[in-house]
Amino acid sequence: MKKISVAASLAVLALVAAACGTSGGGDSSAKASNGFSAPNLPKLDKLGAGEGKLSVLAWPGYAEDGSNDPKVDWVTPFEKQTGCQVTVKTFGTSDEAVTLMKTGQYDVVSASGDATLRLIAGGQVEPVNTDLVPNYADVYPFLKNRPWNSVNGQMYGIPHGWGANLLMWRTDKVKPAPTSWGVVFDASSPYKGTVTAYDSPIYIADAAMYLMATKPDLGIKNPYALDDKQFAATVDLLKTQKTLVSEYWSDYLKAAQAFTSANTVVGTTWQVIANIVTGEKVPVQVTVPTEGVTGWSDTWMVSATSKHKNCAYLWMNHIISPQANAAVAEYFGEAPANGKACALTADKNHCTTYHAGDASYAEKIWYWTTPIEQCLDGRTDVKCTDYSKWTQAWTQVKG
C-alpha cells in the first residue's frame, strides 16, 4: 500500500525524529521533547462556515465518492451535509503524497507514518485543534499523541486507521505452522521459489526487525535506524532472500491471486489479503511472528496553505465519524480509529479480526517511519542510512 528522497528539509526532519523517536517496541508512546520546535504555524482557533470547496489527497479507498462503486460513497453525504464540494486525488506511495502536498494544491491528506514527520518538518501541514473535531473524543487513546502524529503533545492530525504487515501461509503447503519470519529469510527455507515480499524500500525495515531479534550482536534497536554496518547486514539478508522470492507485491489484489494460485505459499501480507483469499476458500492463516511486525497508522492532516480550512475540519470530523470510519475501514481492510465504528460494520467480527481496540496488539507494531541520517534510536556517535540509500539498495536487491 503504502516511495523521492528525504533530502528536502532533512536537517529539520532530523531534529523532529530525534525529538519524536519512533514507534513500536515498547517505548512508542514517547512524546517529542528536548527542546525541538516545529515550524511556528498557528492552528485554527474556531470553526466557521464551510468555504464550499475541499481538495482531498488520499490513499485509494479512503475517500470514495461512488464513482468506483455506486454503493461505496461517503463523499456525497458529506457534500450534502456541509456544502463543501469535494475533489479527490489518490496517490500510490507516501513519497508521492509528500511531493504533491508541497504543491499547495490540496487541503487535507491521509498520511502514513513514513510521511507525517516530513510534512510537519517541511511546514506543509499545521497543528490541528482537536477541540474542533467532536468525533476525536471517540478515537482510541492509544492512537493519540504518538510520535508520528504529534510534536510536544500537540496533535498534527486526526487518526484514521491502522494495520500490520503480517506473515501468511497456506496451511496445505506450509507445515508446521511458522512462528518466525525465518521462514521467508532463512536461506535454507524449504519454500524457496514460493516466498512473497512487499515491494518497497521500506520493506528493508522488516529484514532489520528480523535481524534485531536473531542477530543481537549487530546492536539494532530500531529497524528504521541502521548504521552502515547494520544496513549492510540487512541488505545482505535481503539479497539472500531474493533467491527465495517468487514475487514482490505492491498490489494487494495480485498478492491475493498469487496465494490463490499457489504461486506463493508464504510471506508478508495484510489482513485484507487474508480475507480475500479466505473468501476464495483457500486455506491460509496469518500470525504476528515472534520477532514482531511492521505496519502503518494513517492520519488526516490539514495543509498549512489551505484556503478551505473550515471544510477541512468538517471533513476530518466526518471521515472519522462512526458511520464513515466503519465504512472506510471495512472497504479498505484495516482497523478503524473510532471505537464507536465497530458497532456499525456490516461484518460484526471486523474489529475483532483487525484488533481495532487492542492496544497491546498495536504496541507490537513498528509503524512505518522515514529513515534519516540522524539515528532514530537516539545514537549520536554514528550516522544512520537515510531513505535515499534505502531506495538505492532496494533497487540493487531486486536487480
N, C-alpha and C positions, 0 to 999 in steps of 0.2 A: 504494500500500500504506500506505505509511506516512503535529487541528488545535486554547480557553481561552487566555487571556492569560498572559504570563510575569511579571505584576506580582508575584505571590507570591514571596517570597524573592529579589526582584530584586537587592537590594543585595549579598546573599551570593553570588548567582549571578554577578554582575558580577565579583566577586573571583575566583571559580572560573575563569571564562572568561579573565580577564586572565592568570591564572597558568597555565592549561592551554593556552591557544592554541586552535587548531582543526586540522582535518585537511586533507590534500591539499597539492598544490603544493610538495612538496619538503621542507618543514620540519615535516611532520606527525608525526614521531616525537618531537617535543619533549615533555618531561615537565613536569608542574606544578612550579613552584618559586617563588622570590622571596617566600618567607615566607607564602604562603597556607596557612591551616589549615582543613580541612574540619571539620564538626561532630565533636566528640570522641566517637565511638562505638566500642565495642570490637568486635573480630571474634571469631568462635567459636574457642576455643583447642584444643578437642579434640572429636572426633566421638563421640557417644553413640548409644544405641538410638533408632530411629525412634519418633516420638510417635504414629504411627498415622493421621495426617491431613496433608493438604497441599492448600492452595488456590493454584492456578496462574492467573496473569493473563498472557495470551499473544496474540500475533498469530494470526489464523486460520491453521491449518495447522501450527502449531508444537507443539501438544500434542493430537494426535489419539488418540481412545480407541475407535475403531471405530464410533462412532455415525453418522458421515457415510459411512463405507465400512468394512465389516467387515474388509477386507483391509488397511486403514490404521490401525494401532493400535500405538503404542509406550508408551501409558499402562498398559494391562493388564499387560504383562510387568513393568513397574516395580512395580506394586502387589503382584504375586505374589512378587516377589523381596524387597521391603522391608517389606511390611505397611502401607505408607503409602497410605491411600485418597485418591485424587485427585479434586478437583473443579476444573473448568476454566471460566474466564470469558474470553471473547475480547473484543478491542477493535478499533476501526477506525482510530484515529489516535493519534499519540503524545500529544497533549494529553489525550485520553480516558484513556490509561494513567496519566498523571501524576495526574489528578483521582481516579481510582479508587484509586491507591496511597495517596493522602492519607487514605483512609477507614480504613486499617489492617486491612482485611479479607483481604488477600492475602499469602501467604508469599513467593512469588517472582514475578518479572515478566521478560518478554523485552522489553528496552527498546532502542529505536533511539537513535542519537547525538543526535537533537534532543530527547530526554527524559532521558538519563542524568545530565547535569550538574545538571539541575533536581532530580532525585531525590536526588542526593548533597547538593547545597546545602541542600535543604529538610529533610534528615535522615530522609527516607523509607526510604533504603537504607543499609546499613552496609558497612564494608570486608569483603572476602572473604579467608579463609585458604586460599590455593590449595594448600597442602600437604595439605588435607583433601579435595581433588578429584584423585584419581590420574590421571584422563584429561586433566587440564590439561597434563600434560607433553607430550602429543602435539598440542596446539594450535599452529598455525603461529606462529612467533615474531613475524612482522610484525603480528599481531593483538593482541599482548600489550603492556601498559603504554603504551597510546595515550591521546591527550588526552580521548577520550570515555569511557574505561572505567577511568581511574586518576587518582590525585592524589598528587603527590610520590612516584611509583614504587609506590604502594600500589594494587593492583587492587581495584576495587569490583564486580567481576562476572566471569563466565566467558564468553569469546567464543563465539558460536553459529554465525553465518553472515553472509555479506555479498554485496553485489551492486551493480551500476552501472546508472544510468539512461542507456541507450544511444540512439543515433539509428538508426531503422529505416526502410527504404523498400521499396516494391515495385519490383523490378528491371524489370518490364514496363511501368511507368508513369513511373518517375523515371530520367532519363538526362541526363547521365552520372551515375555513382555519386557521391553527395555526400560530401565530406570535411569539411564545416564546418556548424556549426549555423545558418549564414546561410540555408540552405535553408528554415528554419522561422521565421526572424526578419526577414529582409530583405523590405521592403515590395514589392519587385519580384519576389519569388519566383514562378516560373511555376506553382506548385502551390496558388495561392490557392483556398480553399474545400475543400481536401483535406488540410490540416495538422492534426495532433493534438498535444495538450499535456497534461501531468499536472495534475490538478485539485487543487491545494493551494497555500496561501500560500508554502510552502517552495520552490515552483517559481520564485519570484522569483529565487532564487539561480542558477538555470540561465541566466536572462537576464543577470544580473550577471556571471556567468562569461564569457558571450559578449562583453559589453562590456569586460571586463577585458583580453581579447585584441585586440579590434577598435577600441577607443577608449581607448588608453593615457593620453590626456590627462586622463581622468576620475580617474586615480590609484587605481583599485580594486585592492587587493592580496588581498582575501579576499571571496568572494561573499556571505558572511554578515555582513560588516562594512561597511555602507553609510551614509555621512553623508547629510545632507539632499539635497545636490546629486547625489550618486551614486544615491541612491534615486529621486529624481525622474526622472533619465535612464533608469533601469531600468524604472520604471513606464511611462514614455512608450513605451519599446520594446515592452513587453507590450501596451499599448493598440494599437500598430501591428500587432502580431502577431494581435490579436483579429480583425482584418479577414481574416486568412488561415485562421483555425481553423474547422474543421468540427465538432470535438468536443473537449471537455475530458474526460478519463477519470480515474476512480479505481478502477473495477472492471476488473481485468486481462482477464477473460473478454470483457467488452464491447469492450475495446480490441482484442482479437484478432478479434472479429467484424467490427469496423469495417474492419480491414485485409483480411479475407477478402472482404468485400462491395465493397471498393474505395471505400467512403465516405471513407476516409482512405488516403493513399498514402505519407505520410512524417511522421515525428515521434518524440517521446520514447517509449521502450519499456523493458521488462525482458527479459532473456534468456528467461524462461519464456514470455512472449508470443510471441517469435520462434519458440520451439519449437512452440507450439500451432499457429501459422499455417503453419509449415513442414509440420507433420503433416497439414494440410489441403491440401497440395500447392500452396500459394500461394507464388509466387516472391518471397521477401524476403531482405534482407541487413541486418546490423547492423554498426555501427562505433563506435569511440571517435573523435569528431571532433578536429580539430587544437586546438580550444580546451579540450579536456578533457571531463570528465563529473562530475556529482554522483552520489551513491549512498548506501547505508546499510551500517552494520555494527552488528549486534544483539548484546546482552549479557544474559545471565541474571543477575539481581541479587536479593539477599535483603532482605526487609523488616526494618527495624530493630526493629519491634514484633512480629515473628513469634513465635508460641509453638510453632512446629514447625520449628525451625532444623536439626535433625538430618535430618528428612525433606527439607528444602530442599536441603541439601548432597548428600544421596543422589540427589535429582532432578537437580541440576546435573551430577553425575558421570555419571548415566545418559544424560541427553539429549545430552551431547557424547561419549558412547562411540562407537566406530567404527560399531557397528550402528545405533544410534538416529540419530546425526548424519547418516549416509548416507541413512537413510530420510527424515528431515525435509528435508534439502537437496534430494533428488530430488523429493519430493512437492511442496514449495513452489516450487522453482526458484531456487536460489541456490548459492553456493559454501559447502561445509562448512568449519568451523573446524578440525576434527580431520583431520590429514593421513592417518591410517590409514583414514578413512571412504572414501577414493577407491577402495580395492580391493573395497569391498562394495556399490557402487551397481549396480543392475540394468543401467543403461546404462554400459558401461565407458568411454565417452567423456565422461561427465558432468563430471568435474573438469577435463578439458581445455576443454570448452565453456564452463564458468563460471570458468576461470582460477584454480582453487582455490588452488594453491600458488605462484602467480605474484606475488611481492612487487612487482616492477616495475610490473605492471599495476595492482595495488592502490594504488600510490603516485600514480597518475594521477587518483584519485577524490577529489573534495571531499565528504566524508561529511556527511550532514545534521547541522546544528548549530543550536541555537536562537539567533537574533539577539537581542542585548541592547543596552542604551543605551551601556554601556562597550564601545568598539570591540574586536572580537576580533583585529584586526590589530595591536594594541598602541598605536594612536594615543591620545594623551591631550589633544590640543588641540581636539578636536571630540567631539560626541556622535553615536552611531550610532542608526539606527532600530531599535526593538525589535519583537518579534514581533506585538504588538498592532497596530502600524502596518502591518506586512506583511499582517495579516489584513484590515484596513480597505481597504488598497489593492487586495488581490486581489478583494474584493467589487466595487470600482469598476471594475476591469479587465474583469471578466466581465459587468458591467452588470446 
